[in-house]
Amino acid sequence: MRNYAEFEDRLHAACASRGVSRTAGFVDGRPVFHVSIHPDAAGPPALLIAGTHGDEPAGVEAALQFIERASDAYPRVLFEALPCTNPHGYVHATRENAAGIDLNWVYDREDLPEIRALRDVVAGRRFRFVVDMHEDWESPGYYAYELRRGAPYIGGELSERVSCVCPINHDPVIEGDRAVAGVIHPEPYAERREHRGHGVPVALYEEYTDHLLTSESPTSLPLQTRVDAHLAALTAVIEAHVG
Ligand SMILES: [Zn+2]
């Protein structure tokens, strides 16, 4: 079992000098934390999400390390973060929540505390970009899904930046989608919604942002390599927006 108290301690220590944390909900007595880093920043906010799948710990660790250190480089950006959206899954290393539900495909379920916490954080907001951190147990290298409207994709720069710290998955087709240098620009998800439910990333892209990146690190590599891959991808997205 992973230690949630240790996660909470690190989060609170990091927030002490950089922002504020609050509880957006409770799951089996464990808080779902919502953190605002640089809460007084004037620019449009960004949203970071990690840990939707509890057996993908690199995203949670990357979100923590970003809050602890890397966010210091961008004092003018307000980062809203849900660094561990599935506390039960994180503690027990399960993809699903305690009820066996894959939270990534049930954005329309209003009875789930994890989804209610997310909805509470995004309600009425518009984010300059959203980065959602995941892992893939089968991929030999890093890849990402990028959705963007109204401006060019940044997949090329992103791939180049991540390749400095982590191998890229160069397969021409990843998870059934065409990919170039480890970046997939998926078609609108009507078909997938029909088959798999209302996806969290799609819902966020449809209602709350014009630029969404789903970052996927390869679980077979060392934890810090995967964390560095997520942080490199996040840096590429931030710099595309704030230079
Ligand atoms: Zn995942």
Residues whose N, C-alpha, C, O or C-beta is under 5 A from the ligand:
A	BS01	ZN	H53 E56 H134 E135
